[in-house]
Amino acid sequence: MKRIKYLLVVLVFGFAFNAQAQNKETDPDYEFVFEEEGYKTYYTSIHMKNFASMACSKVESLGANDDVGKHLENLFLRFLRITRETPNYKNIIAAFWNKHSSEFICVKTRLGSVPSPQHLMKRVVTVSSHNVVFDTFILTLGRQVKDVKKDRPLIDLNAIEINQRGEEETVIDYINSIISIEENKKRYDIADLKALIATLSVYGAKTAKDLKN
């Protein structure tokens, strides 16, 4: 029975994806417009919430599966209605990520011990799928899109979220909070998380405090 309910939810989200309009004149309620590399589309805040929910569900269900990064990229492609054959498709996804990454919030969870709401990048770390997701999807966007003058990746890893303690927190802050708790050594590979911080820092990730300086 639970499986049937879950499939119904997926079908509803899928319908919302497919209902995404391409012509703003036919539906004035489409409040977002996105343009990049000659591509243009429209969508609503409801579409964004449904998209975030599907991305979070995919991360939770696949965990550290080797294909989770590819599945996430597929979700972005479907939402934007482009394919891997679309010219510069990674540039399009990266620009979309940079515009809306602060809205990629996991509101609900099927995992009882997971904090909610929680940003997608933090959820990726929480379920230990960070090595796959960052390496095969998120950071590939950063490697694709570069500032020619500075020759540095341009992917926004600094979405700020107010955590359960009422503090501003980036993904770097979140990883540091995990490392700081002694009992987390039993659940997480602390050395691996420290290496992740170093990698994300190369791509411009900072703490909320550093972003203000």
QUIKA-V470589 format. One record per helix or strand of 2 or more residues. SS is the DSSP state (H for helix, E for strand). FROM is the first residue (numbers start at 1). TO is the last residue. Records with the same first field share a line. If there is no record, write none. Layout:
BEGIN
SS = FROM-TO  FROM-TO
END
This chain:
BEGIN
H = 2-18  24-26  45-62  68-80  89-103  120-126  130-144  171-180  182-186  190-202  208-212
E = 32-36  39-43  105-106  118-119  146-147  152-153  161-162  168-169
END
